[in-house]
Amino acid sequence: QKYFAQIYGQGTHKKYKFVAMELLGPSLIDLVNRKIPNKFCLHSILKFGVQAIEALQALHKIGFIHRDLKPSNFVIGSTVETSSKIYLIDFGLSQQLNLKDGNIIKPSTKDSYQSAFRYASINAHLGSELGRNDDLMSLIYILVELYTGSLPWANIIDPDEVLRLKEQYQDGSLLAFMPPEFKQFEDHILSLNIKQQN
């Protein structure tokens, strides 16, 4: 898959497990922190957004959800040829969906969800079963932060208060400074249920 690092090998050495994979470049959080102010222009956001959606579609198509999306889990290639290409990494919290013909047929077994709550969907805060729509909602939060420079709950450490703000901003005001197409994208995500594809 073109949005995932190539795996060269894996195994165990003594008591340690290892994976040998393609060397990739800096993450989006590294790149945005090099900018003053710390945000991307619209062109960069759109370029990243399209690739991020395609990467998630590829992951969802093979029956997995990521469940831990954040800017540090999107990286660029390490060569001149791949420096504008986005890769999705860190599948430690990913979960396989129970699929039949591409559709979820029953909830998968719940387990402990410990993602960074800044980008977690409302469903994740509530401890609900997560679906592909939740990955997409996390992507919305990432796009807003990278374009505007922050999120309304960026400096809040209480997960319940972060949840309250996310519910409050679900009226569209979170995207007030974004192009209108982002609101259409959010409306589409909110119209999906756990069984629907993006």
Buried (B, 14 or more C-beta within 10 A) or exposed (E): EEBBBEEEEEEEEEEEEEEEBEEBBBBBBEBBEEEEEBBBEEEBBBBBBEBBBBBBBBBBBEBBBBBBBBBBBBBBBBEEEBEEBBBBBBBEBEBEBEBEEEEBEEBBEEEEBEBEBBBBBBBBBEEBBBBBBBBBBBBBBBBBBBBBBEBBBEEBEEBEEBBBBBEEBEEEEBBEEBEEEBBEBBEEBEEBEBBEBB
